[in-house]
Amino acid sequence: MASGDLGAYNIEDLRQMAKKRLPRGIFEYVDRGAEDEIALQHNRDVYRSLKLRNRVMVDVSKRTTETEIFGQKFAMPYGISPTASAGLMSEGGEVGLAQAAARMGVPCTAATNSLTPVEALYDAGEGNIWFQLYMWKDLALRAAFVERIKAIGIDTLLVTVDGSVGANREHDRKNGFSMPLRYTPKLIAQVLAKPGWCLRVLAPQYLKRGVFRKANYPPELASKLTDKYIDHEHTKSDSQNWDDIKRIRDMWPGNLVLKGLQSWEDAVIAADVGLQGVVLSNHGGRYLDTAPAPLQVVPEVRAAVGDRLKIIIDSGARRGSDIVKALALGADMVMSGRPTLFGAAAAGEAGSYRALEIFQTEMDRVMAQLGLNSVDEISPHVFWNPPDWAPVVKG
Ligand SMILES: Cc1cc2nc3c(=O)[nH]c(=O)nc-3n(C[C@H](O)[C@H](O)[C@H](O)COP(=O)(O)O)c2cc1C
């Protein structure tokens, strides 16, 4: 399926389309952050503050954005972060995300809380699926999840560890929005104000699939997205600790990646306990407000762990140049969740694909402007006047 450009020339265009099409509470659930949204804004500010020097008269006619991570080749060093809500963006939104990722050739991470079962996403994504596990409080349930993911044939498991307690997102409460969804008078008014969304997303959902469900939850837990008692209670454990990770490691034969770290000390422990990677992330500014931008901590984490771990980062990437900047600071791959969600809200699979296409074409263009032919050539040399937390340029 050809996507065309959909009239979207950058990720912000897709965001504006999503804003027009989604009920306000749902758009803000995706778009906004915790508390004063300092981390949310800072994530972007740090990317924007870094300046790149062009290089001229270099033959870049054979350049490629392709990369390899965990032994697998991808079209670019970019992947889709796990998000709980793509099914609220477009009908069967998660399926569209998985298909778009497969079409582009990048990994898509299926979320524990997704509204489509992971098995269906694995098929839609042609096997190109990673899985994000929340730390279920119930150890037996946690183990059952690991076994289930193993049986599907997924090889990379991301365990999200930054959500040991729920987030403080005041805008959600003001909008009457919560996950699980409750049809509060405020939310109903916002939904009715977007009849297009009701026709495109809500009606087909109820007609074809029934109520929104956290489709990966085991049957013994009621899984309607509107159920009162399905809450953070089950998946957020404030007693989680490294022993829990070791237990998962002992059961899991594939790549084990911890998502949600910001400290080099934690990354060193992750390497010591034998994990394959980390996702440095402040959850897109959705949990700890005033957290540093993950981009800023890449150099100190790389210095602390060397090549013992793959370093993936998310939170705030919106341009292909952002991927180049993150790699130049020492990351192996960049992820984000919101851009492909905005794309899904704008135009389903075609919109999510458009988001990926924007990242890829922008990255390709910037590499050419910097005189780079391959991802391996990206280094701290690309920066003009780098900040003092950037790695020292050698040679
Ligand atoms: C609407 C939404 C839902 C999310 N749900 C999850 C989730 O279920 N599990 C998880 O580990 N991270 C979740 N995240 C965080 C993302 O995986 C990722 O860390 C974040 O989107 C990065 O910020 P960026 O998209 O602005 O780059 C969610 C993010 C958004 C925006």
The ligand as an SDF file (V2000), in Angstrom:
LIG
                    3D

 31 33  0  0  0  0  0  0  0  0999 V2000
    0.1510    6.9860   25.1290 C   0  0  0  0  0  0  0  0  0  0  0  0
    1.3850    6.3130   25.6370 C   0  0  0  0  0  0  0  0  0  0  0  0
    1.2720    5.0630   26.2320 C   0  0  0  0  0  0  0  0  0  0  0  0
    2.4250    4.4170   26.7080 C   0  0  0  0  0  0  0  0  0  0  0  0
    2.3170    3.1620   27.2310 N   0  0  0  0  0  0  0  0  0  0  0  0
    3.4340    2.5080   27.6130 C   0  0  0  0  0  0  0  0  0  0  0  0
    3.3740    1.1660   28.0750 C   0  0  0  0  0  0  0  0  0  0  0  0
    2.2900    0.5570   28.1390 O   0  0  0  0  0  0  0  0  0  0  0  0
    4.5360    0.5660   28.4410 N   0  0  0  0  0  0  0  0  0  0  0  0
    5.7480    1.2080   28.3830 C   0  0  0  0  0  0  0  0  0  0  0  0
    6.7790    0.6320   28.7320 O   0  0  0  0  0  0  0  0  0  0  0  0
    5.8310    2.4840   27.9470 N   0  0  0  0  0  0  0  0  0  0  0  0
    4.7260    3.1340   27.5660 C   0  0  0  0  0  0  0  0  0  0  0  0
    4.8220    4.4160   27.0870 N   0  0  0  0  0  0  0  0  0  0  0  0
    6.1340    5.0690   27.0140 C   0  0  0  0  0  0  0  0  0  0  0  0
    6.7950    4.8200   25.6640 C   0  0  0  0  0  0  0  0  0  0  0  0
    7.2000    3.4750   25.5560 O   0  0  0  0  0  0  0  0  0  0  0  0
    8.0360    5.7120   25.4720 C   0  0  0  0  0  0  0  0  0  0  0  0
    8.8980    5.5530   26.5660 O   0  0  0  0  0  0  0  0  0  0  0  0
    7.6770    7.1740   25.2860 C   0  0  0  0  0  0  0  0  0  0  0  0
    6.6110    7.2900   24.3720 O   0  0  0  0  0  0  0  0  0  0  0  0
    8.8930    7.9390   24.7850 C   0  0  0  0  0  0  0  0  0  0  0  0
    8.5790    9.2530   24.5200 O   0  0  0  0  0  0  0  0  0  0  0  0
    8.3730    9.8320   23.0200 P   0  0  0  0  0  0  0  0  0  0  0  0
    7.3110    9.0040   22.3890 O   0  0  0  0  0  0  0  0  0  0  0  0
    7.9330   11.2330   23.2340 O   0  0  0  0  0  0  0  0  0  0  0  0
    9.6710    9.7300   22.3270 O   0  0  0  0  0  0  0  0  0  0  0  0
    3.6860    5.0710   26.6090 C   0  0  0  0  0  0  0  0  0  0  0  0
    3.7740    6.3320   26.0020 C   0  0  0  0  0  0  0  0  0  0  0  0
    2.6540    6.9430   25.5070 C   0  0  0  0  0  0  0  0  0  0  0  0
    2.7980    8.2730   24.8300 C   0  0  0  0  0  0  0  0  0  0  0  0
  1  2  1  0
  2  3  1  0
  2 30  2  0
  3  4  2  0
  4  5  1  0
  4 28  1  0
  5  6  2  0
  6  7  1  0
  6 13  1  0
  7  8  2  0
  7  9  1  0
  9 10  1  0
 10 11  2  0
 10 12  1  0
 12 13  2  0
 13 14  1  0
 14 15  1  0
 14 28  1  0
 15 16  1  0
 16 17  1  0
 16 18  1  0
 18 19  1  0
 18 20  1  0
 20 21  1  0
 20 22  1  0
 22 23  1  0
 23 24  1  0
 24 25  2  0
 24 26  1  0
 24 27  1  0
 28 29  2  0
 29 30  1  0
 30 31  1  0
M  END
$$$$
